[in-house]
């Protein structure tokens, strides 16, 4: 069996299964991302518009990745900070201590992204019932 995440996985990938759904988290260029593999014939795949705007999917920042049956999200949105281990986190000179609106940005941990990935898998599982 091939790994559904092979086309995007890097050396930081962490794999797990939740509710029978294959999941992966990994460090992206700035932050940690979460992905799930939708089962074959999943109803979300029949959505007539882009899956990124599906009204039944609630995940941090929305779906920002979709290739085949793999969908994913990132934690690089307004109010989010760059993860200090990310390859490009210091590209702009350092990790920002304040966002453009003056608040302290939230830097997502591996554990938080895994919880959010599991939440996405729960939604996918519930959609098949």
Secondary structure, 3 states (H helix, E strand, C coil): CCCCCCCCCCCCCEEEEECCEEEEEEECCCCEEEEEECCCCCHHHHCCCCHHHCCCCCCCCCCCEEECCEEEEECCCCCECCCCCCCCCCCCCCCCCCCCCCCCCECCCHHHHHHHHHHHHHHHHHHCC
